[in-house]
Amino acid sequence: MRQAAGIMLIILGMFGLIRLIIISLSDFGVLLSSPPFVLWRIGFGAFFVTGGVLCLMRRYWGLCLVSALLALFIGVFSVVEPLLHGYFLMTWNTWIPILGAVIAAIFISLTKKQWQKSQA
């Protein structure tokens, strides 16, 4: 389960970075007007990939869990924020990251005992 969670976090990070590339190719003006958007996307993508790699290496359980929970928070916020403005945005672009983050967080939290035994 730990390996599956690590692979899911790596896929979530790469998914976010690929979406950034697609956005930059489709509408270059958006990226020029909001550099913080680009930096946040790159930072979160790198954090998810790093969390996935550390999960595969069975190191730093807390950092892996924080990475999965942050991915879940970002996924849920991407659905809730449009709801606050009055429209519903729920496509495969939002379901896949949310489900992947939920599964990764569950798998990481269930395998905490396994990580403690390996460090002793």
N, C-alpha and C positions, 0 to 999 in steps of 0.2 A: 504494500500500500504506500510505503514511503517513496518508492521509486515512481509509482504512478503519480503521486502528488508532485514530485519534482518535475516530471515530464510535463504535467499540466501547467505548472507555473512557468516553465520555459516557453511552452506554446502560448500562454497568455501574454507573456512579455513580447514575444515575436509577433503575435497577432496585433498588439498595440502599435509596434513599430512599423509593421506593414501597412496598417491603417493610416499612420502618419504619412508614409510615402505616397499612398494613394490620394490622400487629401492634398498633398503638395503637388502632385501631378495634375489633379483635376482643377484645382483653384489656387493658383500661386499667390494671388492677392491676399488671401486669408492669412497665409503664413507670414507675409511681409508686414501685415498690419498687427500681428500678435506674436512676437517672438517668445513671450513667456509661455504661450500655448505649446510651442515646439519644445522648449526646454523642459516643461513639465512632462510632456509625452515621452521624451527621450529618457528622462530621469526615472519615471515610473516603469518604463519598459526594461531599463537596465536593472532596476531593483527587483522586478519579478524574475528576470533571468538569473540574477545572482541568488535569489532565494531558492529557485529551482535547482541550481547547481549545488548549493550548500545542502539542500534536502537530499540530493542524490549521493552526496559525499557523507551523509549522516553527521553533519556538523551544525551547531548552533540552532537547536530546535526552536528557540524563541524567535529568531530572525526569520526562519522559514514560516512560522505561524503568522507573524506580523505581515509578511509579504502576501500570504494567502488572504488574510483578513482585509488588507488594504485593497487587494484586487476585488474582493467582494464589495467593499464600501464604494469603490469607484463604479463598479457595475450597477449597483443599486442606485447610486446617485445619478447615473446617466438615464435612469428611468424616472426617478422621482422629480428631478429638476424640470423636465418638460411638462410633467403633470401639474406642477405649480403654475405654469404659464398657460394652462388650459388645453393642451393637446397631448395625446397618448402616443408615445413612441416606443414600440416594442417589436423589434424585428429580430432576425437571426443574429444581427450584429450585437444585440444586447443579451439575448438568451444564452448564447454560447459562452461568453465570458462569465456571466453570472453563475451558470451551472458548473463551469470549470472551477471557478473560485470556491464555490460551496463544497464541491467534492474534494478539492485540494485541502481546504481548511479542515474538513471532517477527517480525511485520511491522516493529516499531520497530527491532529489532536489525539486520534486513536493510537498512534504509534509512539507516543511519548515514552512509555515504559520500555519499548524496544530500544530507543536511543540511549536511555539511561543505563541499560545493561551493557551496551557496547562501549560506553566510556569507562566503566569500572574495570 
